[in-house]
Amino acid sequence: MARFVDVRTMVRWAADRGVEDIITGMIGYLEEDFRRWESFDKTPRVASHTSFGVIELMPTSTEEEYGFKYVNGHPSNPVRGYQTVTAFGMLADVHNGYPTFLAEMTVLTALRTAATSAMVAKQLARKDSQTLALIGCGTQSEFQALAFRAALGIDSLRIWDTDPAAMEKLVRNLEPLGFTIEITGSAAECVDGADVVTTCTADKANATILTADLIRPGVHLNAIGGDCPGKTELDAEILNLGEVFVEFPPQTRIEGEIQQMPEDFPVTEFWKVLNGTAAGRTSPEQITIFDSVGFAVEDFSALRYVRDAVDGTDFFQEIDLIASPENPKDLFSLVSAAAPLAV
Amino acid sequence: MARFVDVRTMVRWAADRGVEDIITGMIGYLEEDFRRWESFDKTPRVASHTSFGVIELMPTSTEEEYGFKYVNGHPSNPVRGYQTVTAFGMLADVHNGYPTFLAEMTVLTALRTAATSAMVAKQLARKDSQTLALIGCGTQSEFQALAFRAALGIDSLRIWDTDPAAMEKLVRNLEPLGFTIEITGSAAECVDGADVVTTCTADKANATILTADLIRPGVHLNAIGGDCPGKTELDAEILNLGEVFVEFPPQTRIEGEIQQMPEDFPVTEFWKVLNGTAAGRTSPEQITIFDSVGFAVEDFSALRYVRDAVDGTDFFQEIDLIASPENPKDLFSLVSAAAPLAV
């Protein structure tokens, strides 16, 4: 039997444990996996594009454990009442290839994206950071806020979205949780005075959410909305203002903000910062930029974390995914009408 | 909610409906999909190899529907009491990317492989074929026998396996179902007088199960065990005796029997035979060879068939795989501790 966490159970678990507590735990698993980055089989994601959107499979593996995520991206979904992104994922035992754990990953991806942002900011943002600017108040925004509070103690937010209802939703969700929130009137006003800036907008185009003149010295810029070919958020000039950190260069050069830059544009792989083999922030004035696109290893860490965290609780069910005839060569015995029906 | 057929339910359904009836229905879906072969997005499979075996994702898509299969291949599994191959698969709606149907595919792959063999033999074997030689009496063997009886009316079997217990198992499973079965003492003896020959052995090596002198005029050879790089069953000389038919040439040239042949070795794509744009068997004396490796479209057909066949029955359950917040931008509302716990 494999274990399975469905949407209802993931939601119940997250509400019970608390998002900040989960993100804190998940950062530990992410750091563990980023530190052993070189031991992962980093297959490129497999995308199936149609006129409606994209469906992707994101596999990765160590010598012990295999994982993949199914995820779609359909920008036109919200106007039709659907989620832009839905996902589920799986872990398997590399030794015998048997699936061990399945989980919904729509909620889990929101948690892991925020946890990844916070893991990176823990290394790159100024230690005295107090204010987070959130540009884009969609699905990811509240998770970002909670992740930065959990990891860096930031509880002061400046927010901006072209949709006032999205900003009101964020205030409604986060003010009861103790955040100080300032609604601003533009992206320029939003980033003014912020120590950390998260851009997370959904427009599938080469947008210019921020221009170089708005980025002050010492800022850590967490750019997560530019995450597929043709979808960027930053004026290219911003990428020349500081050091750019990425997850996996071959993927980021196609999907990230740096798709706007030459092939040999210099970047630092974040796992090296964590390992101490590359420099992170080198001065309080430096501008650091995390060009985040989301990578399979992060989903792997998130799945591992949930699997371990729900062990010993009732936050999972068992599902019957692996046929087990008594004699491995006699699969037919299971479906023979003469066979007992229980397996 | 997505529908889910677990192992227990797949087995119950197969026993209730009967394997031959299922295979007959599945052949119809396979033929429908092979006829529209050109409308499929035929992504190559994504394999993760380790010293223990391989784990693969096999996606394919039309403009309406997306499907993929997770499948492992671990040759050393049976000696440790595990199945060599386990699998599960999924269908999704291309319009919004939402998963619609999940199923175990260990049993289902056995059914679809046999159904594919039978679909091809219906076109290529002599109409007066009466005897099937089965070389290799493992997991797939009983399904092969039932598929050939369902599609061609063949009920006389000659069998061979290096493991006597495997042959006894086949007799035990199939004799009660009305087959006439002759246990033979070698591959040479097994194919003697057979009209159709299925080779389905598990040895992961370049084996020579059959040599060219054993292949009589008029035989249809269904070669399914040679299905990954370095794993073949036939003496290369056999491939020069007749016409070779394949599923998807770019994959078969890497994985099939023709991996032994030059890059430009001539083959016929089976879907063209079905469409009438390529010749099938051209004379009673011709030797026809199906170099089968298994392709994602076949899994897609099998999943579609099961989904439709169990509709209106109790042979599925519903699972909660897609987060559906009332406001698509407000995923956080689901996990807020203040939110009602039911979703």
Interface residues (C-beta under 8 A of the other chain):
Chain A: F4 D6 V7 R8 V11 R12 A14 A15 D16 G18 V19 D41 T43 V46 S48 T50 S51 F52 G53 V54 I55 L57 P59 S61 E63 Y66 F68 Y70 N72 G73 H74 N77 P78 R80 G81 Y82 Q83 T84 T86 F88 M90 A92 V94 H95 N96 G97 Y98 P99 E104 T106 V107 A110 C137 G138 T139 S141 E142 F143 D163 A166 K169 N173 P176 I319 D320 L321 I322 A323 S324 P325 N327 P328 K329 D330 L331 F332 S333 L334 V335 S336 A337 A338 A339 L341 A342 V343
Chain B: F4 D6 V7 R8 T9 V11 R12 A14 A15 D16 G18 V19 D41 T43 V46 S48 T50 S51 F52 G53 V54 I55 L57 P59 S61 E63 Y66 F68 Y70 N72 G73 H74 N77 P78 R80 G81 Y82 Q83 T84 T86 F88 M90 A92 V94 H95 N96 G97 Y98 P99 E104 T106 V107 A110 C137 G138 T139 S141 E142 F143 D163 A166 K169 N173 P176 I319 D320 L321 I322 A323 S324 P325 N327 P328 K329 D330 L331 F332 S333 L334 V335 S336 A337 A338 A339 L341 A342 V343
